Amino acid sequence: QLFSYTWTLGEFGCKFILYVQHVSMICSVLNLTFLSIERYYAVIHPVRSRYLCTFSQARKVIIFIWLSAF
């Protein structure tokens, strides 16, 4: 069943699953990119990063990542 050439969810299901996979992939790449940038900034500017790398800033970045992935 896994390698059959028929799709039981129809054409919409096939396209929707493909879309969800691409959005998830883009979000993963962007999350890792922004995490790396934040860690780099924390190492280079440790004092300044304590004020810029906050929970609310992380929330804004995550919302931006999800909206830009769509």
C-alpha positions, 0 to 999 in steps of 0.5 A: 500500500505504501508504494502503490500508484493510487492516492486514496485522499484524492487530488486535493489531499495530494496537493495539500500534503505536498504544501504542508511538507513544503511549509514545514521544510521552509519553517525548519530552515528559517528557524535554524537560520534565526537561531544561529543568528541569535546565538552568533549575536549572543556570543559576539555581544553578550551584554547587549543580547540580554536585552534584545534576545527576549521572550517577546522578541522570540515570539515575534520572530516565530510569528514572522517565520510562520507567516513568511513560510505561507 
